[in-house]
Amino acid sequence: MNKRTFPASELIINNDGSCFHLHLKPEQLADRVILVGDPARVDTVAAHFDSKECEVSSREFHTITGMYKGKRITCQSHGIGCDNIDIVVNELDTLANIDYQTREERDEHRTLTMVRIGTCGGLQPFTPTGSFIASVKSIGFDGLLNYYAGRNVVCDIPMEKAFCEHMQWDSIKGAPYVSIADEELINQIAQDDMVRGYTVSCGGFYGPQGRMLRAEIADPKQNEKIEAFEYDGMKICNFEMESSAVAGLAAILGHRAMTCCMVIANRYTTEMNTEYKNSIDTLIGKVLDRI
């Protein structure tokens, strides 16, 4: 069988042999990857490492690879939004599964384990500030996965239909998709001290999450309907902006992925904790121990 070869316009490799946006080289990537939004949080994660092997920064993409209790781990920042996840997950996959010298797909698939650690807004009375939530399935409002041929294979199509019917979804917003986190990884990371539920990944922080400042939103009852939605005995627990793309794109590419977040605002009770940066270190420690 002929191997696929990727031209320079599709697989963009920098002059130093690194991938275009992340500026990371294949040998700098570990099999276990912690994803975080904030570039500064990479330093917070790496402070737990026993040793650091390399550190690379480019724009919002900050990477440190090191050792933690005998495990080689890469911590990678992705910035805000599913559009950035499209860059990060695709480029990490190229580092793992394309030979940068020949531009050919490798003979053996290398599977990455990716856990995103983030912050979110809780949507239920049982998700107060400080709660840890593991996203079992994520409803993407961003539309990213709809650009990939494999989306129907890795998504929960019946849940998509049920959600659209419940929301009376306006097609002008584009079709939402429901990506599924790796079940084995969820059990490995969430264990018995994280809330398991559904997540909505929004294409913005204000209007898409039902926040109304000076610009009015199209559906003022959006959040009420989201909070009331239930499927297979589980509710939507939180809003954030990346988990749908992480789980869905990773699954299309043959990787294991999930997201776990700490609730820093509860939209149901209108509470907000702006001093969350110290307490998220507890979640980081749990994930590093369990990945």
C-alpha positions in Angstrom: 0.0 0.0 0.0 1.3 3.4 -0.9 2.1 5.8 2.0 0.5 9.2 2.0 3.0 12.0 1.4 2.1 15.5 2.7 3.2 18.5 0.6 4.8 21.6 2.1 1.6 23.6 1.8 -0.3 21.1 4.0 2.4 20.0 6.5 4.3 23.2 7.2 7.7 22.5 8.8 9.9 25.3 10.0 13.5 25.5 9.0 14.6 24.1 12.3 12.6 20.9 11.8 9.7 21.9 14.1 6.0 22.1 13.4 4.6 25.4 12.1 2.7 26.8 15.1 3.9 24.9 18.2 7.6 25.1 17.1 8.0 21.6 18.6 10.2 18.9 17.2 9.1 15.2 17.1 11.6 14.1 19.7 10.3 16.7 22.1 6.8 15.2 22.4 5.9 12.7 25.1 3.1 10.1 24.8 1.3 11.7 27.8 0.2 15.2 27.1 -1.4 17.7 29.5 -3.3 20.5 27.7 -3.9 23.9 29.4 -5.3 27.1 28.0 -3.1 29.6 29.7 0.6 29.6 28.6 1.5 30.6 32.2 -0.2 27.5 33.6 2.4 25.4 31.8 4.9 26.6 34.4 2.4 25.8 37.1 2.1 22.2 35.9 5.9 21.9 35.2 6.6 23.0 38.8 5.5 19.5 39.8 8.0 17.9 37.4 11.1 16.2 38.8 13.1 17.4 35.8 12.6 19.5 32.7 13.9 18.2 29.3 12.9 21.1 27.0 10.9 24.3 26.9 9.5 26.0 23.8 7.3 29.1 23.4 5.6 30.6 20.3 2.7 33.0 20.6 0.1 31.4 22.9 1.7 28.0 22.5 4.0 27.2 25.4 5.5 23.7 25.8 7.5 22.0 28.5 8.4 18.3 28.5 9.8 16.6 31.6 9.6 13.8 34.0 7.1 13.3 36.8 7.4 10.3 39.1 9.0 8.2 36.4 6.6 9.3 33.7 7.6 11.4 30.7 5.0 14.2 30.2 4.5 17.1 27.8 2.5 20.1 29.0 1.2 22.1 26.1 -0.8 25.4 26.2 -3.5 25.9 23.5 -5.0 29.4 24.2 -8.7 30.0 24.1 -11.2 28.3 21.8 -11.8 25.3 19.6 -10.0 26.9 16.6 -6.8 26.7 18.6 -7.5 23.1 19.5 -7.6 22.4 15.7 -4.0 23.6 15.4 -2.7 21.9 18.6 -4.2 18.5 18.2 -3.4 18.3 14.5 0.2 19.4 15.0 0.7 17.0 17.9 -0.6 14.2 15.8 1.8 15.1 12.9 4.7 15.0 15.4 3.7 11.5 16.5 2.6 10.0 13.2 4.4 11.6 10.3 8.1 11.3 9.5 9.3 14.9 9.2 12.2 13.9 7.0 10.2 12.0 4.3 6.9 13.7 4.9 5.3 10.3 4.9 2.8 8.8 7.3 4.6 6.4 9.7 3.9 2.6 9.4 2.9 2.2 13.0 0.3 4.5 14.6 1.5 6.2 17.8 -1.3 6.9 20.2 -1.2 10.0 22.5 -3.0 10.3 25.8 -4.3 13.9 26.1 -5.9 15.4 29.2 -7.1 19.0 29.2 -7.1 20.7 32.5 -9.2 23.9 32.5 -11.7 26.2 34.2 -15.4 26.4 33.5 -18.7 27.7 34.5 -21.0 25.3 36.4 -24.6 25.0 35.3 -26.2 22.9 38.0 -26.8 23.3 41.8 -24.5 20.2 42.3 -21.6 21.9 40.6 -20.6 24.7 43.0 -17.4 26.7 42.6 -14.4 24.5 43.4 -16.0 21.4 41.9 -14.0 19.2 39.5 -16.0 18.1 36.4 -15.0 15.3 33.9 -16.6 15.8 30.5 -18.0 12.5 29.4 -19.5 14.0 26.3 -19.2 17.5 24.9 -21.6 19.4 22.8 -19.7 21.6 20.4 -21.3 24.9 19.4 -18.3 25.9 17.4 -18.8 23.6 14.4 -15.2 22.5 14.1 -15.8 18.8 13.8 -18.3 19.3 11.0 -15.3 20.0 8.7 -13.9 16.5 9.2 -15.2 13.4 7.3 -15.0 11.2 10.4 -17.2 13.3 12.6 -20.3 10.9 12.4 -18.1 7.9 13.5 -16.9 9.6 16.7 -20.0 11.5 17.7 -23.2 10.6 19.4 -25.7 11.3 16.6 -28.9 10.4 18.6 -27.9 12.8 21.4 -27.3 15.5 18.8 -30.8 15.1 17.5 -32.3 15.0 21.0 -30.4 18.2 22.0 -31.5 20.1 18.9 -35.1 19.1 19.4 -35.0 20.2 23.0 -33.3 23.5 22.3 -35.5 24.2 19.2 -32.1 24.8 17.6 -31.9 27.6 15.0 -29.9 26.2 12.0 -28.5 29.7 11.4 -26.1 28.9 14.3 -24.6 25.9 12.5 -25.0 22.2 13.5 -23.8 21.3 17.1 -21.9 18.0 17.4 -21.5 15.7 20.4 -18.0 14.3 20.9 -17.3 11.4 23.2 -14.3 11.3 25.6 -12.3 8.1 25.9 -14.2 6.0 28.4 -11.2 4.2 29.8 -9.3 7.5 30.3 -12.4 9.1 32.0 -12.4 6.2 34.6 -8.6 6.5 35.0 -8.6 10.3 35.7 -12.0 11.0 37.2 -12.2 8.1 39.6 -14.6 8.8 42.4 -13.9 12.5 43.2 -14.9 14.3 40.0 -18.4 15.0 38.8 -19.1 13.2 35.5 -21.5 14.9 33.1 -22.0 16.6 29.8 -20.2 19.8 28.8 -21.1 22.6 26.3 -18.1 23.9 24.4 -19.0 27.4 23.2 -17.6 29.5 20.3 -17.3 32.5 22.6 -17.4 33.7 26.2 -20.3 36.2 26.1 -23.2 35.6 23.8 -22.6 31.9 23.1 -22.6 31.3 26.8 -25.8 33.3 27.4 -24.0 36.4 28.9 -25.7 39.6 27.9 -23.8 42.9 28.2 -24.7 45.7 25.8 -25.3 43.3 22.9 -28.5 41.4 23.3 -28.5 37.6 22.7 -30.7 35.8 20.2 -32.2 33.4 22.7 -32.5 34.8 26.2 -33.8 31.4 27.5 -30.8 29.5 26.1 -29.2 28.7 29.5 -32.5 27.6 31.1 -33.0 25.1 28.3 -29.4 23.9 28.5 -29.7 23.4 32.3 -32.9 21.4 31.9 -31.6 19.0 29.1 -31.1 15.4 30.2 -30.0 12.4 28.2 -29.3 8.9 29.4 -29.8 10.0 33.0 -27.1 12.7 32.8 -27.3 16.5 32.6 -25.1 19.3 31.1 -22.9 20.3 34.0 -20.8 23.1 32.6 -19.7 25.6 29.9 -16.2 25.9 28.6 -14.6 26.5 25.2 -12.4 23.5 24.1 -13.5 20.0 25.3 -15.6 19.1 22.3 -12.8 19.7 19.8 -10.2 17.9 22.1 -12.3 14.7 22.4 -13.6 14.7 18.9 -10.5 15.5 16.9 -8.4 13.2 19.0 -10.8 10.4 18.4 -10.8 11.0 14.6 -6.9 10.8 14.7 -6.8 7.7 16.9 -5.8 9.2 20.2 -7.2 9.1 23.8 -8.5 12.4 25.2 -10.7 14.0 27.8 -11.2 17.2 29.6 -11.5 17.9 33.4 -12.3 21.4 34.7 -12.5 23.2 37.9 -15.7 25.3 38.3 -14.8 28.9 38.9 -18.2 30.4 38.3 -21.6 28.9 38.9 -24.1 30.4 36.4 -27.0 28.8 38.3 -26.3 30.5 41.6 -24.5 33.5 40.0 -21.3 32.9 42.1 -17.8 33.7 40.8 -14.3 32.9 42.2 -11.7 35.1 40.6 -9.0 33.8 43.0 -9.0 30.3 41.5 -5.4 30.0 40.3 -4.0 28.7 43.6 -6.8 26.0 44.1 -6.5 24.6 40.6 -3.1 23.2 41.6 -5.0 20.5 43.4 -6.6 19.4 40.1 -3.2 19.5 38.4 -1.8 17.2 41.0 -4.6 14.6 40.7 -4.2 14.5 36.9 -0.4 14.2 37.0 -0.7 11.3 39.4 -3.4 9.5 37.4 -2.3 10.1 33.7 
